[in-house]
Amino acid sequence: MKLSFRSQVLSLISIVYLSIILTSMTALAREPKAIEPRVDENGIITYDYPGYFYDYSWLSQKKIKQEADLEGYSALSLDLLRNAIFAVHGRRFVTPTLQNYFNSQPWYKPRYQPNKFPARLLTPIEKHNVDMILRYQKRTGLRYF
C-alpha cells in the first residue's frame, strides 16, 4: 500500500520532530549543568522544567577529581551540590530556602538538626566532594547562601 504524498511528508516531519526531542533529552541527561536552578520571587528554588529533580546520587558514588569539574556551575548549583551530600543523610538546614528545597525532594528524610548532624555518616567520597566543592567556592567566591 502506497502512502499519499501528504502522509509521507507528515511521517517524515514526525520522525524529525521525535529525533529532535530524543536528542534534546539525551543532551539533558548527559549534561546536568545545562539545567540551572533559580530562586523565584517567593524564595523558592525551582527549575524551568516542571517536575524536574536533579539526581545528586553521583556525589556519593564518584569523587570530583579536580576543581575544573566544577566549572560552569552557578553559585546556587554549587551550594545545592554541597548541601545535598548532607541532605541525603537527613541533615536539616538553617536557611529556609534550602530546607524548603530539600523538603521538596522525594528522597529527603529530615532527621538531624544542623548542629547535631553526625559527620561520621559521610563516606570518604562524600567528605572529599564536600571539601572539593567548598574549596572551589572559596577560591572563586561562588557562594549563594
CORRA-V230013 format. One record per pair of residues at least 12 apart in sequence whose ideal C-beta (glycine too) atoms are under 6 Angstrom apart, sorted by the first residue. I is the first residue (numbers start at 1). J is the second residue. If there is no record, write none. Layout:
BEGIN
I_J, I_J
END
This chain:
BEGIN
33_72, 33_73, 35_47, 36_74, 37_76, 43_97, 45_101, 56_84, 59_85, 59_129, 60_126, 63_125, 63_128, 64_129, 64_132, 67_136, 70_136, 75_142, 75_143, 75_144, 76_144, 78_133, 78_137, 78_142, 79_144, 79_145, 81_133, 82_130, 82_133, 83_98, 85_126, 85_130, 87_102, 87_108, 89_121, 90_109, 90_110, 90_111, 90_112, 91_112, 91_117, 92_110, 92_113, 92_114, 94_114, 95_145
END
